[in-house]
Amino acid sequence: MVRNYAELHDPNAEYTMRDLSAETMGCRAERAPGPRNLEITDVQTTMIDGNFPWTLVRVYTDAGVVGTGEAYWGAGVPELIQRMRPFLVGENPLDIDRLYEHLIQKMSGEGSIEGVTVTAISGIEIALHDLAGKVLDLPAYQLLGGKYRDEVRVYCDCHTADEADPEACADEAERVVEELGYDALKFDLDVPSGHEKDRANRHLRNPEIGHKVDIVEAVTQRVGDRADVAFDCHWTFSAGSARRLADAVEEYDVWWLEDPVPPENHDVQARVTHETTTPIAAGENVYRKHGQRRLIEEQAVDVVAPDLPKTGGMRETRKIADMADTYYVPVAMHNVSSPVATMASAHVGTAIPNALAVEYHSYELGWWEDLVEEDVIEDGSIEIPEKPGLGVTLDMDVVEKRMVAGEELFDEA
């Protein structure tokens, strides 16, 4: 069923005074003649069937310039983007920060504090950065204040056929370092050990902890100082179990232990970090700078890990990084995206002083980099392109081939 979102009733318009559209704000001043005089004419999405269902976003203008972005994967995101399309058409796409806040306000009744509504706005915001860079003939990082580094380090999220086997993990770690050229890795620790009694209560029995220590020991000792290695727990354990696990792996060279407890209870997150010496990372399930504030101000993480196309986009992630920098907290960007949002994360990574690395989660997907015309990752890092915008160009033949069944291809740029 096709819905006309331009005619959909907008209940917020009846009672909110904080409409930040150009018309309401009185932004009527003529811009200097030239490419900066343009308007958004359309917003479209296409979902790609990758190892995650990536939602690609395109913002079209009356000047023929098109920006491409990506929202974190998830059901309902394309529909939310189309819901917001009427709020963008007619606006100047260069007013990125105002348009971001405009969408946050317009969608406040539909959940723009967190969740998929923020994710949908994030995809649009990334596309606006790509578009603005093309209009102004600048790489996206320049819009964020310039760069600290020419390359951004990438950490490879690794998997094996038997992720519960410590030696299999160690073998894969060595292969990824030696054959693929990565010097930063991540493995999962929330894997079956064979000792579980109850998967619902979040409690780790001693044999389970021993099995996880075996994985950490096998991997870290195999790669030695050739690579940094982090371990992901995917919000699985209780506070007591997380502390016991962190203590048990303390003697090993663990880059960080990621998301050992669920994200909803901030106080528990803070306790685990404060009561252990193994570095703790979190943040991928915390939205916008407001959500990340307590993690940073209360030093409830040793490493903050926002997911850029999920948590609010490029400028919002920059704001999170700036807040983290006031507490000397490094940033490691969680990332399970296609090359589009991966490159967006890299642009932010070069523009902030406290960047550690950007995650890469698709090394087993043979066609990941085929989605764009440019090379993205080489020798475990991303060289920041000097081309305008994000610096990546969709290969539309590959996009069409890899679309989720039932999706429609973007209009021509």
Order of alpha helices (4+ residues) and beta strands (2+ residues): alpha-beta-beta-beta-alpha-alpha-alpha-alpha-beta-alpha-beta-alpha-beta-alpha-beta-alpha-beta-alpha-beta-alpha-alpha-beta-alpha-beta-beta-beta-alpha
